[in-house]
Amino acid sequence: NRKIKVNGTREPIEFKTNQWFGATVKAHKEKVVACAPLYHWRTLKDSPEKDPVGTCYVAIQNFSAYAEYSPCRNSNADPEGQGFCQAGFSLDFYKNGDLIVGGPGSFYWQGQVITASIADIIANYSFKDILRKLAREKQTGVAPPSYDDTYMGYSVAAGEFTGDSEQELVAGVPRGAQNFGYVSIINSSDLTFIQNFTGEQMASYFGYTVAVSDVNNDGLDDILVGAPLFMEREFESKPKEVGQVYLYLQESAFLFRDAQILTGTEVFGRFGSAITHLGDLNQDGYNDIAIGAPFAGEDRGGKVLIYNGYSNGLNTNPSQVLSGAWASQSMPSGFGFTLRGDSDVDKNDYP
């Protein structure tokens, strides 16, 4: 922990205990980023308050060079500013390697999305440089108070939706739209909002996770959104929380089909907590998708369900279900809580 002189004594200015380092980890070619969204720091003013600004570490060239990136660490702390940002709660890369960071706690939990170039983060980095502003960094700003407590940036992804060559970013806002949740497509050059998808049930946490993949192989990116707390109304008195995933197929720029909906089958399984693009697992020309249900299955051990793509979206029945092998007495093991795909680990030409 770095220290600062306060009234003649050296006191810590940052606090790494329980910082959740590794809560998000992403790789892009030779770059690896891992974040600690509950990293706390206290401002340089004589304030004893500790704020969860969050921080990320960037490694490049096979971990030969490191830099820290904490875009919300500034002198405007407290909930009104970026003090509760929790930067790195979500994380993704554009295809050009630039970084997208979600900070759902900024501005009284309105949340925000921040983008930066890895080269800028690495350039002239110094551990002593606690408050560092990057010239080309972009941040979404503060909105009217009606957007408080909506958690923008709870999830982020990148994709192409406007018909040009520039990717846009997609951000989940799971408590927005009067708690129905929504997902926004955001212009990457000026971070203006282009289009929203809104959830269909209050408190279903629509936008808890977002993913982008070309599922039906038409050359256009499609959007998948998880709502892991979605309740199926079997009888009005006994709703069952099963979770849902929504697939929005892009037909042309700015135009999407009505959602195809996949619904979980196990109560409290949290189906849709994680979604990932797998690449083409069965080599049929269509990309496949995995969906996590981390508290489903025997002893709530967790499941991952694999759905194959075809010309009209996703097959409604999973082609394979992976089950967690680790039972836990005190707490569910959460198998499938996070997923990554589209990587050929054993070099056999299958992802």
Backbone torsions as a table, in degrees:
resi	resn	phi	psi	omega
1	ASN	NA	126.4	176.3
2	ARG	-68.2	150.4	-175.4
3	LYS	-119.7	163.4	179.5
4	ILE	-138.9	151.6	177.3
5	LYS	-82.8	122.1	175.6
6	VAL	-125.7	116.3	-178.9
7	ASN	49.8	43.8	175.4
8	GLY	86.2	-11.6	178.1
9	THR	-111.0	148.7	179.0
10	ARG	-87.4	121.4	-179.3
11	GLU	-124.6	150.2	-179.8
12	PRO	-65.9	142.7	178.4
13	ILE	-107.2	-13.4	177.5
14	GLU	-131.9	157.6	-170.5
15	PHE	-139.3	113.5	-171.8
16	LYS	-104.0	-8.3	177.5
17	THR	-62.9	134.8	-179.4
18	ASN	57.9	35.0	-176.5
19	GLN	-84.6	-4.1	179.6
20	TRP	63.6	40.2	179.2
21	PHE	-64.0	129.2	-176.4
22	GLY	93.8	4.2	176.3
23	ALA	-60.3	-32.9	170.7
24	THR	-130.7	135.1	178.0
25	VAL	-138.8	132.3	177.0
26	LYS	-141.8	146.9	176.8
27	ALA	-123.6	147.3	174.9
28	HIS	-144.6	107.1	-176.8
29	LYS	54.0	-116.6	-175.2
30	GLU	-91.9	7.4	-175.3
31	LYS	-108.2	139.8	174.4
32	VAL	-129.6	133.5	176.8
33	VAL	-124.9	133.5	175.8
34	ALA	-134.1	136.2	-173.2
35	CYS	-118.5	158.6	177.3
36	ALA	-127.1	83.6	-171.2
37	PRO	-66.1	-16.8	178.6
38	LEU	-105.0	20.4	169.0
39	TYR	-61.9	129.9	-179.9
40	HIS	-108.0	151.0	169.6
41	TRP	-145.7	163.2	174.8
42	ARG	-119.9	144.3	-172.6
43	THR	-66.8	164.0	-178.4
44	LEU	-71.6	-15.0	173.7
45	LYS	-68.2	161.9	-176.6
46	ASP	-73.1	60.7	-177.2
47	SER	-115.6	128.5	178.7
48	PRO	-79.8	-4.8	-176.7
49	GLU	-65.6	138.1	175.4
50	LYS	-109.4	130.7	-175.4
51	ASP	-117.9	136.4	179.4
52	PRO	-80.9	76.8	-178.3
53	VAL	-76.4	-24.8	-176.8
54	GLY	79.5	153.4	176.2
55	THR	-153.3	157.2	178.2
56	CYS	-128.1	153.8	173.6
57	TYR	-117.8	134.6	-178.7
58	VAL	-112.8	131.0	174.3
59	ALA	-122.5	139.1	178.3
60	ILE	-128.6	167.5	174.1
61	GLN	47.7	62.0	176.9
62	ASN	55.9	42.7	175.2
63	PHE	66.1	21.9	179.9
64	SER	-81.7	-23.4	178.5
65	ALA	-132.4	138.3	-178.5
66	TYR	-124.7	152.5	167.5
67	ALA	-149.9	153.6	175.3
68	GLU	-98.7	145.8	178.9
69	TYR	-135.2	112.0	-178.5
70	SER	-131.6	81.2	-169.9
71	PRO	-67.9	-18.2	-178.3
72	CYS	-97.5	-2.8	-179.9
73	ARG	-78.2	101.5	179.5
74	ASN	-149.2	-178.3	-175.7
75	SER	-82.5	-7.0	175.2
76	ASN	-93.7	77.0	-175.9
77	ALA	-88.5	-152.9	-178.0
78	ASP	64.4	167.0	-172.2
79	PRO	-63.5	-25.9	-177.2
80	GLU	-66.4	-30.7	178.7
81	GLY	-101.2	-126.6	-177.1
82	GLN	-109.8	18.1	-175.9
83	GLY	-63.4	-30.8	-178.4
84	PHE	-108.2	23.7	-173.9
85	CYS	-53.8	-45.7	-174.4
86	GLN	57.1	48.5	179.8
87	ALA	-56.5	137.0	-178.5
88	GLY	93.1	4.2	173.5
89	PHE	-59.5	-32.5	170.5
90	SER	-135.3	162.7	-165.8
91	LEU	-162.6	137.7	170.3
92	ASP	-159.3	172.4	177.0
93	PHE	-117.1	143.1	160.6
94	TYR	-70.2	163.4	179.9
95	LYS	-66.4	-20.7	176.6
96	ASN	-81.5	0.3	177.2
97	GLY	95.3	-3.9	175.2
98	ASP	-70.6	155.9	-171.5
99	LEU	-100.1	140.1	171.8
100	ILE	-117.2	125.7	-177.7
101	VAL	-123.6	132.3	175.1
102	GLY	-100.5	137.2	176.6
103	GLY	-130.6	87.5	-169.7
104	PRO	-72.0	-3.5	-174.9
105	GLY	-103.6	-3.7	-176.6
106	SER	-65.7	153.4	171.8
107	PHE	53.4	61.1	-176.4
108	TYR	53.3	47.5	173.8
109	TRP	63.3	22.8	165.8
110	GLN	-64.9	-37.6	-177.5
111	GLY	84.7	165.3	179.0
112	GLN	-157.7	166.0	175.8
113	VAL	-122.3	139.0	-175.0
114	ILE	-129.9	136.8	176.0
115	THR	-125.5	148.2	-178.5
116	ALA	-157.1	158.0	176.3
117	SER	-89.6	133.7	178.5
118	ILE	-60.3	-37.8	179.3
119	ALA	-60.0	-40.3	178.6
120	ASP	-66.9	-37.1	-179.8
121	ILE	-64.9	-41.7	-177.4
122	ILE	-74.7	-37.7	-173.3
123	ALA	-61.3	131.0	175.5
124	ASN	54.9	26.6	179.8
125	TYR	-70.9	138.0	174.5
126	SER	-137.5	137.0	-179.7
127	PHE	-60.6	-30.1	-178.2
128	LYS	-74.5	-18.3	-173.3
129	ASP	-81.5	82.9	-171.1
130	ILE	-73.1	-45.4	179.8
131	LEU	-102.4	102.5	-173.0
132	ARG	-126.3	125.6	177.9
133	LYS	-106.9	129.7	178.0
134	LEU	-92.3	135.7	-173.8
135	ALA	-60.7	-41.0	-173.1
136	ARG	-100.4	8.5	177.9
137	GLU	-64.6	143.9	176.7
138	LYS	-124.0	139.9	178.9
139	GLN	-135.9	138.3	169.2
140	THR	-71.7	145.2	-172.4
141	GLY	-97.1	-168.0	-177.7
142	VAL	-78.7	145.2	179.6
143	ALA	-114.2	173.5	176.8
144	PRO	-58.6	158.2	-175.8
145	PRO	-58.6	-19.3	178.5
146	SER	-64.5	-15.5	178.2
147	TYR	-92.5	1.7	177.7
148	ASP	-58.6	148.8	175.5
149	ASP	61.0	32.5	178.3
150	THR	-105.5	-17.0	171.8
151	TYR	68.0	44.1	173.9
152	MET	-62.3	137.8	-177.9
153	GLY	91.0	9.3	173.8
154	TYR	-59.1	-32.1	174.7
155	SER	-142.6	151.0	177.2
156	VAL	-142.7	154.1	174.5
157	ALA	-156.2	169.6	178.9
158	ALA	-125.8	144.4	178.1
159	GLY	-166.8	174.4	-178.0
160	GLU	-112.5	118.0	-173.0
161	PHE	-133.2	3.6	-175.2
162	THR	-116.4	4.1	175.5
163	GLY	83.2	4.2	173.8
164	ASP	-105.8	-165.1	-178.6
165	SER	-96.0	-6.4	-178.4
166	GLU	-84.6	128.2	176.1
167	GLN	-73.3	149.5	171.3
168	GLU	-100.8	169.2	171.9
169	LEU	-112.1	152.8	-178.1
170	VAL	-119.5	131.7	-177.5
171	ALA	-130.7	134.0	175.2
172	GLY	-84.7	138.5	178.6
173	VAL	-128.5	75.3	-163.6
174	PRO	-69.1	-14.1	178.2
175	ARG	-115.1	13.6	177.6
176	GLY	-77.5	179.2	177.2
177	ALA	50.5	56.9	-179.1
178	GLN	53.3	39.0	176.2
179	ASN	76.2	6.6	172.3
180	PHE	-77.2	-21.3	-178.4
181	GLY	80.5	145.7	173.1
182	TYR	-149.0	167.1	177.4
183	VAL	-125.3	132.3	-177.8
184	SER	-110.7	137.3	165.6
185	ILE	-91.4	128.1	-172.3
186	ILE	-123.0	132.6	177.5
187	ASN	-62.9	130.2	-174.6
188	SER	-77.3	-23.4	-175.3
189	SER	-80.0	-37.9	-179.5
190	ASP	-126.2	6.8	178.4
191	LEU	56.3	36.5	171.5
192	THR	-90.1	156.3	-174.2
193	PHE	-88.2	130.3	-174.8
194	ILE	-101.8	-46.8	-171.2
195	GLN	-159.3	146.6	178.5
196	ASN	-121.5	148.3	166.3
197	PHE	-116.5	131.5	-174.8
198	THR	-112.5	143.3	178.7
199	GLY	-67.9	167.1	-175.6
200	GLU	-109.7	-2.6	-178.8
201	GLN	-142.6	132.9	-179.3
202	MET	-61.4	138.3	175.2
203	ALA	64.6	21.0	176.3
204	SER	-83.4	-7.1	-178.4
205	TYR	63.5	42.3	174.3
206	PHE	-62.1	121.8	-175.0
207	GLY	101.5	2.5	172.9
208	TYR	-53.1	-38.1	175.6
209	THR	-142.1	146.8	174.2
210	VAL	-132.3	149.3	176.6
211	ALA	-145.5	154.8	179.8
212	VAL	-125.5	133.7	177.3
213	SER	-160.5	151.2	171.3
214	ASP	-90.4	93.1	-171.1
215	VAL	-75.6	-40.0	-173.5
216	ASN	-100.2	14.6	172.3
217	ASN	53.8	45.0	175.0
218	ASP	-106.2	10.4	179.0
219	GLY	83.7	1.1	-178.9
220	LEU	-115.2	137.8	179.6
221	ASP	-69.5	138.9	176.3
222	ASP	-113.3	158.6	-175.6
223	ILE	-115.4	134.4	174.0
224	LEU	-117.5	136.2	-177.1
225	VAL	-129.4	132.4	177.0
226	GLY	-98.7	140.4	172.9
227	ALA	-130.5	77.4	-168.2
228	PRO	-68.7	-12.5	179.7
229	LEU	-102.3	14.3	-178.9
230	PHE	-61.6	135.6	180.0
231	MET	-107.9	129.9	174.6
232	GLU	-88.6	128.9	-178.2
233	ARG	-90.9	93.1	178.3
234	GLU	-74.3	-57.0	168.5
235	PHE	-124.7	149.2	-173.8
236	GLU	-56.1	-32.1	-176.4
237	SER	-82.8	-19.6	-174.7
238	LYS	-128.0	74.9	176.2
239	PRO	-71.0	145.9	179.2
240	LYS	-112.6	124.9	178.4
241	GLU	-82.8	110.8	-174.9
242	VAL	-121.4	-23.6	-179.0
243	GLY	85.6	148.2	177.8
244	GLN	-139.9	155.6	171.7
245	VAL	-125.6	134.6	-177.8
246	TYR	-111.4	129.8	176.7
247	LEU	-110.8	119.4	177.2
248	TYR	-105.5	107.7	179.1
249	LEU	-81.7	129.0	178.9
250	GLN	-83.2	126.2	179.6
251	GLU	-96.4	-36.5	173.4
252	SER	-161.4	179.7	-178.1
253	ALA	-53.7	131.0	177.8
254	PHE	67.0	3.1	-175.1
255	LEU	-122.0	122.4	-179.1
256	PHE	-123.8	150.0	173.0
257	ARG	-72.4	160.1	170.9
258	ASP	-57.6	150.1	-173.0
259	ALA	-64.5	138.4	162.3
260	GLN	-87.2	133.8	-172.7
261	ILE	-115.5	128.6	171.0
262	LEU	-107.9	132.4	-176.8
263	THR	-115.3	137.8	176.6
264	GLY	-67.1	159.8	-177.2
265	THR	-112.3	-8.6	-174.8
266	GLU	-116.3	128.8	-177.5
267	VAL	-63.5	132.8	-178.4
268	PHE	62.0	20.0	178.4
269	GLY	-76.6	-17.2	-178.5
270	ARG	60.7	42.2	175.0
271	PHE	-58.6	128.3	-177.8
272	GLY	98.9	5.9	176.8
273	SER	-66.3	-29.3	177.4
274	ALA	-141.7	141.5	177.4
275	ILE	-137.2	135.7	175.6
276	THR	-141.8	149.8	173.7
277	HIS	-79.0	126.5	-174.8
278	LEU	-101.4	-8.2	-165.4
279	GLY	79.3	-168.1	-176.0
280	ASP	-96.6	90.9	-174.0
281	LEU	-63.4	-45.1	-173.4
282	ASN	-98.8	11.4	173.1
283	GLN	53.9	41.6	178.0
284	ASP	-103.7	7.4	178.9
285	GLY	92.9	-1.1	-179.9
286	TYR	-124.0	139.0	179.1
287	ASN	-71.3	149.2	-178.7
288	ASP	-114.5	161.9	-171.3
289	ILE	-131.8	143.1	170.9
290	ALA	-114.9	140.8	179.8
291	ILE	-125.9	130.5	179.7
292	GLY	-91.1	139.5	171.3
293	ALA	-129.7	79.4	-162.7
294	PRO	-67.2	-14.2	179.2
295	PHE	-117.4	19.5	178.1
296	ALA	-87.7	170.2	170.5
297	GLY	86.7	-175.2	-176.7
298	GLU	-61.9	133.2	-178.0
299	ASP	52.3	27.5	-178.5
300	ARG	51.6	41.0	-176.4
301	GLY	-76.0	-14.6	178.5
302	GLY	98.5	146.2	178.5
303	LYS	-139.2	152.1	169.7
304	VAL	-122.8	125.4	-177.1
305	LEU	-108.9	132.6	-177.6
306	ILE	-106.7	125.9	-178.9
307	TYR	-117.0	130.2	-179.9
308	ASN	-87.6	139.7	175.6
309	GLY	-80.2	156.7	171.3
310	TYR	-150.6	-173.7	-169.7
311	SER	-61.7	-20.4	-175.3
312	ASN	-114.5	16.0	179.3
313	GLY	128.1	-131.1	179.9
314	LEU	-113.7	140.0	169.9
315	ASN	-60.0	137.3	-172.7
316	THR	-74.4	-22.1	177.4
317	ASN	-101.3	136.6	179.3
318	PRO	-66.7	143.5	177.4
319	SER	-82.2	-20.0	-179.5
320	GLN	-157.3	145.3	175.9
321	VAL	-126.0	121.8	176.4
322	LEU	-97.3	136.4	-179.3
323	SER	-113.5	144.0	176.6
324	GLY	-65.8	142.4	-176.5
325	ALA	-106.0	8.2	-175.3
326	TRP	-117.8	105.4	175.5
327	ALA	-81.0	152.4	179.5
328	SER	-137.2	135.6	-177.1
329	GLN	-73.5	-46.2	-168.8
330	SER	-90.0	-37.5	-172.1
331	MET	-139.9	141.6	178.1
332	PRO	-58.8	145.0	-174.2
333	SER	-74.8	-21.9	173.7
334	GLY	74.1	30.5	177.3
335	PHE	-60.7	124.8	-176.7
336	GLY	93.5	8.2	178.9
337	PHE	-65.7	-29.6	175.4
338	THR	-142.4	147.7	-173.1
339	LEU	-138.2	148.0	167.7
340	ARG	-137.7	147.8	179.0
341	GLY	-144.0	-166.7	175.5
342	ASP	61.2	42.5	176.7
343	SER	-136.4	127.4	-179.7
344	ASP	-91.2	94.4	-172.1
345	VAL	-73.3	-39.9	-173.9
346	ASP	-102.3	12.2	174.3
347	LYS	54.8	45.0	175.8
348	ASN	-109.3	16.1	178.7
349	ASP	71.7	8.1	169.3
350	TYR	-110.2	136.8	177.1
351	PRO	-69.1	NA	NA
